[in-house]
Amino acid sequence: MLAIPRIGQEVVVDFLHGDPDQPIVTGRTYHASNIPPGALPGSKTQMAFRSKTHKGEGYNELLFEDAKGSEQLSLHAQKDMHTTVKDAQSLVVEAGNRTLTIQKGDEFKTVTEGNLTESICQARSTTANAVSVTTNANGTVPGTQLYEAQDAITLTVGDGTIQMTTDGILISFGGSNITVNGGGVSVNGSQITLN
């Protein structure tokens, strides 16, 4: 563990083998101008590892809250955070929700080799100003997209709708529609033009 004291911090000094020519810093203490991360008694159930930004007021922190019923682990990065996993990573949320919020900037997800699989018990909802999906073909995999549903798939733009169900396919716009099913093709509209 490497923990170099910052300027202005008060340290505890010992001497290796009692030799005054070999001083070592064994710890740091808080004082009036370098106060603990939390005040008592409010933080009596907390344990924290907090650093201090060099020539600044920020900090990085690992905080443990051990109050019964409110146990929590908090990680604070003053600027960037980088995580490297050499093998497998598993994230399990046994109850409750998981929320990811990006207040400013973009999110990028890349699978360099392999597949991306999502399994959702109920519904998935995506809201965006625009959605773009591109499939690139390579030497072994064709550039195809597959959408499969047990009951129905519906695409809607303005007054136009394409609905695929187990009974057939319905294409409609305004008062005109085309129905395709096992019994044939039905075309309805105020004016029909066939070329």
trRosetta pair geometry for C-beta under 8 A, 3 or more apart (Angstrom, degrees):
i j d omega theta_ij theta_ji phi_ij phi_ji
3 51 7.9 -140 -137 -106 90 96
5 9 4.6 -142 -170 74 101 127
5 11 5.2 -69 -77 -71 160 123
5 25 6.5 -111 -20 179 124 161
5 28 5.8 154 -107 -89 108 124
6 9 5.1 89 60 -15 73 121
6 52 4.8 -72 -15 75 161 126
6 54 6.6 -155 -123 -104 106 64
8 33 6.8 -88 175 115 113 122
8 34 6.5 158 131 -64 93 120
9 28 5.3 -17 161 -150 120 128
9 34 5.5 124 -115 -128 65 164
9 52 7.6 173 -60 23 125 150
10 28 6.6 121 82 -164 54 73
10 29 4.9 -49 98 64 109 88
10 30 7.6 141 47 -117 112 3
10 31 5.2 70 -2 -14 142 126
10 34 6.5 -175 7 46 90 140
11 25 4.8 -36 175 -142 137 113
11 27 6.9 158 -160 91 67 41
11 28 5.2 -44 -105 -102 64 68
11 29 7.3 160 -111 12 14 78
12 25 6.9 110 70 -162 54 64
12 26 5.1 -61 99 67 104 88
12 27 4.2 11 35 61 122 88
12 28 6.9 -137 3 -72 83 19
12 29 6.2 91 -47 -28 95 104
13 23 5.3 -12 -170 -167 114 112
13 24 7.2 146 -156 75 63 36
13 25 5.9 -41 -99 -99 66 58
13 26 7.2 138 -125 12 15 86
14 23 7.4 146 81 -155 33 62
14 24 5.5 -26 69 66 82 89
14 25 8.0 136 23 -117 73 11
14 26 4.8 39 2 -23 116 130
15 18 5.5 57 97 -143 113 19
15 19 5.6 -161 164 62 108 43
15 20 5.6 -40 -126 -89 149 38
15 22 5.9 101 -168 77 74 73
15 23 5.6 -44 -99 -99 73 54
15 24 7.0 147 -109 17 21 80
16 19 5.8 -25 78 42 73 101
16 22 3.9 -65 45 123 109 125
16 23 7.7 -145 -1 -83 83 7
16 24 5.6 82 -48 -18 91 120
17 22 6.9 32 40 64 89 141
19 22 4.3 44 85 23 112 106
20 23 7.2 8 -167 -59 46 88
25 28 7.7 24 173 -63 114 75
30 34 5.5 -144 -143 107 60 82
30 35 5.8 60 -172 -142 120 27
30 36 5.0 -45 -88 -53 165 74
31 34 5.3 44 46 45 75 90
31 35 7.8 -90 80 -74 29 50
32 35 7.3 -6 -167 -67 22 88
35 39 7.9 -4 161 -83 126 82
36 39 7.4 145 75 -82 102 41
36 43 7.6 -164 124 78 122 148
37 43 7.3 168 94 -151 82 166
37 48 4.9 -65 51 83 155 153
37 50 4.8 130 -73 -7 132 155
37 61 7.0 119 -128 -126 149 134
37 63 7.7 -142 132 -100 153 110
38 42 6.3 -128 174 91 106 95
38 43 2.7 99 126 -60 138 161
38 46 5.6 59 23 67 161 141
38 48 7.0 125 -7 -1 109 140
39 42 5.6 42 79 37 79 112
39 43 6.2 117 55 6 32 110
40 43 6.4 -82 -81 50 51 80
40 44 5.8 74 -133 -68 85 88
41 44 4.8 -12 -167 -32 73 125
43 46 4.4 -59 -168 37 83 123
43 48 8.0 -39 -173 -11 130 121
45 65 6.3 50 113 -164 100 63
45 66 4.9 -141 175 67 89 75
45 67 4.1 89 115 -62 165 78
46 63 6.3 -17 -165 -169 113 95
46 64 6.5 152 -157 82 59 58
46 65 5.4 -23 -100 -101 86 61
46 66 7.1 172 -90 15 32 81
47 63 7.6 157 84 -156 46 49
47 64 4.5 -4 58 56 90 112
47 66 7.1 35 1 -14 98 119
48 61 5.9 -14 -169 -165 110 106
48 62 6.8 159 -155 84 58 51
48 63 4.6 -8 -107 -108 96 75
48 64 7.1 -161 -73 24 50 67
49 61 6.8 158 84 -152 55 54
49 62 4.5 7 51 52 103 100
49 63 7.9 -144 31 -67 59 44
50 59 5.2 12 -175 172 97 135
50 60 7.3 169 -149 85 53 44
50 61 4.3 -3 -104 -106 83 96
50 62 7.9 -154 -67 32 52 54
50 63 7.9 30 -64 -70 96 89
51 59 5.6 165 77 -156 58 77
51 60 4.8 13 40 50 113 88
51 61 7.4 -146 21 -69 66 56
52 56 8.0 172 163 74 72 71
52 58 7.8 135 -164 87 45 47
52 59 5.5 -28 -102 -100 43 92
53 56 3.5 -48 116 74 125 110
53 57 6.4 -5 49 52 123 19
53 58 3.8 62 -33 60 139 83
53 59 6.2 -106 -22 -65 82 42
53 78 6.0 170 -72 -172 115 172
58 78 3.9 94 161 -146 128 135
58 79 7.6 54 152 -36 163 85
59 76 7.2 38 100 105 84 124
59 78 6.0 152 65 -68 23 120
60 76 6.4 179 -153 96 43 76
60 77 5.8 8 -123 -122 95 47
60 78 5.4 -89 -64 -11 70 96
61 74 7.4 3 111 110 103 97
61 75 7.4 175 92 -152 61 36
61 76 4.2 18 49 47 96 113
62 73 7.9 -15 -171 -170 80 86
62 74 7.7 160 -158 87 36 57
62 75 5.8 -2 -109 -109 68 74
62 76 7.9 -147 -63 27 33 72
63 72 7.8 2 110 107 96 94
63 73 7.4 154 84 -159 59 41
63 74 4.2 -10 61 61 108 102
63 75 7.6 -161 25 -71 76 32
63 76 7.2 39 -6 -6 112 106
64 72 7.7 161 -159 85 38 55
64 73 6.1 -9 -107 -107 65 70
65 70 6.1 -66 138 123 124 90
65 71 6.1 167 96 -147 79 33
65 72 4.0 16 46 48 121 91
65 73 7.6 -140 25 -63 77 32
65 74 7.2 52 -13 -7 105 106
66 71 6.1 18 -125 -113 37 85
67 70 4.3 0 84 58 108 109
67 71 7.0 -161 62 -66 52 50
68 71 7.5 4 -121 -43 26 92
75 81 7.9 92 135 -126 118 144
77 80 6.6 -80 156 96 132 20
77 81 4.0 -132 -46 -65 170 104
85 88 7.3 -71 153 98 126 13
85 89 4.5 -31 -153 -57 175 114
93 96 6.3 -102 174 70 110 85
93 97 7.6 -11 159 151 150 10
93 98 5.1 -138 -42 -54 162 110
100 107 8.0 76 140 -104 128 150
102 105 5.8 -102 175 69 113 86
102 106 7.4 25 150 179 154 5
102 107 5.6 -149 -35 -52 158 104
109 116 7.7 84 139 -115 122 149
111 114 5.5 -98 172 74 115 85
111 115 6.9 3 141 148 157 6
111 116 5.1 -159 -22 -55 150 98
118 124 7.8 66 135 -90 136 151
120 123 7.3 -57 140 99 128 8
120 124 5.0 94 75 -55 177 105
126 131 7.0 79 126 -95 129 136
128 131 5.3 113 68 -64 132 84
133 145 6.8 77 133 -107 129 148
135 143 4.4 137 120 -171 96 79
135 144 6.3 -117 147 52 157 13
135 145 5.2 -148 -41 -54 145 90
136 143 5.7 -73 171 -108 11 111
137 141 6.7 -156 -146 99 58 64
137 142 5.3 -21 -122 -158 110 39
137 143 3.3 -81 -48 -32 87 95
138 141 5.5 34 47 46 91 85
147 153 6.0 99 133 -124 122 152
149 152 6.2 -49 111 67 137 22
149 153 4.9 155 19 -57 134 89
149 164 7.9 125 51 91 113 103
150 166 8.0 -7 161 -61 51 117
151 165 6.9 -25 161 -139 57 80
151 166 6.9 -62 -143 -21 38 106
152 163 6.4 -10 -169 -171 114 90
152 164 6.5 157 -155 85 61 54
152 165 4.5 -17 -101 -97 95 79
152 166 7.7 -85 -70 -12 69 71
153 163 7.5 167 86 -152 49 46
153 164 4.7 1 54 55 93 106
154 161 6.5 -18 -166 -165 96 101
154 162 7.2 161 -153 85 47 53
154 163 4.7 -2 -108 -108 85 82
154 164 7.6 -160 -72 26 45 63
155 161 7.0 155 83 -155 54 50
155 162 4.5 3 54 54 103 99
155 163 7.8 -157 29 -69 60 46
156 160 7.0 160 -152 90 50 55
156 161 4.9 -7 -103 -104 81 83
156 162 8.0 -156 -68 28 45 60
157 160 5.1 -8 66 64 82 104
159 173 5.7 84 113 -158 94 66
159 174 5.3 41 146 -60 139 63
160 172 7.2 174 -147 94 48 52
160 173 4.3 -7 -101 -99 81 97
161 170 7.4 3 110 110 100 96
161 171 7.5 178 92 -148 56 38
161 172 5.1 -2 57 59 95 93
161 173 7.5 174 20 -74 61 55
162 169 7.3 -10 -171 -172 84 96
162 170 7.5 166 -153 87 39 54
162 171 5.3 -3 -108 -107 77 76
163 169 7.2 162 86 -156 52 50
163 170 4.6 -5 59 58 100 99
163 171 8.0 -171 25 -73 64 36
163 172 7.8 0 8 12 105 104
164 168 8.0 -114 -142 125 54 32
164 169 5.1 -12 -105 -108 74 83
165 168 6.5 9 61 48 86 45
165 169 7.8 175 26 -84 63 38
165 170 7.7 16 7 2 104 103
167 181 6.0 -24 152 -122 70 127
168 179 6.1 50 125 -178 140 83
168 180 5.5 -178 -175 92 103 50
168 181 3.0 -62 -86 -85 136 89
168 182 7.1 -123 -82 -6 100 63
169 179 7.3 160 84 -155 54 44
169 180 4.4 -2 55 57 100 103
169 181 7.4 -177 22 -67 59 60
170 177 6.3 -11 -170 -172 89 118
170 178 7.4 159 -155 82 43 52
170 179 5.4 -7 -105 -106 75 76
170 180 7.9 -161 -70 26 36 67
171 177 6.4 158 86 -157 52 63
171 178 4.4 -1 56 53 104 98
171 179 7.9 -158 27 -69 66 36
171 180 8.0 34 -2 -2 99 101
172 176 6.9 166 -151 93 59 50
172 177 3.8 -13 -101 -103 86 100
172 178 7.7 -163 -70 25 51 57
173 176 5.6 -10 65 64 78 95
173 177 7.5 162 20 -81 51 58
175 189 7.0 123 105 -130 81 59
175 190 6.5 56 90 -31 125 100
176 188 6.4 -178 -147 99 52 65
176 189 3.5 23 -120 -104 105 104
176 190 7.1 -86 -71 8 99 72
177 187 7.9 -172 96 -147 47 41
177 188 5.3 6 55 57 79 102
177 189 7.4 169 20 -64 42 82
178 185 7.0 -11 -172 -171 93 93
178 186 7.1 162 -157 85 46 55
178 187 5.3 -5 -109 -106 82 72
178 188 7.7 -173 -77 25 40 66
179 185 7.2 161 85 -157 55 45
179 186 4.3 0 54 55 102 103
179 188 7.9 27 -2 2 100 105
180 185 5.3 -6 -104 -108 76 80
180 186 8.0 -159 -67 26 38 66
181 184 7.2 6 63 46 71 39
187 192 5.8 97 132 -124 124 137
189 192 5.3 127 60 -69 110 81
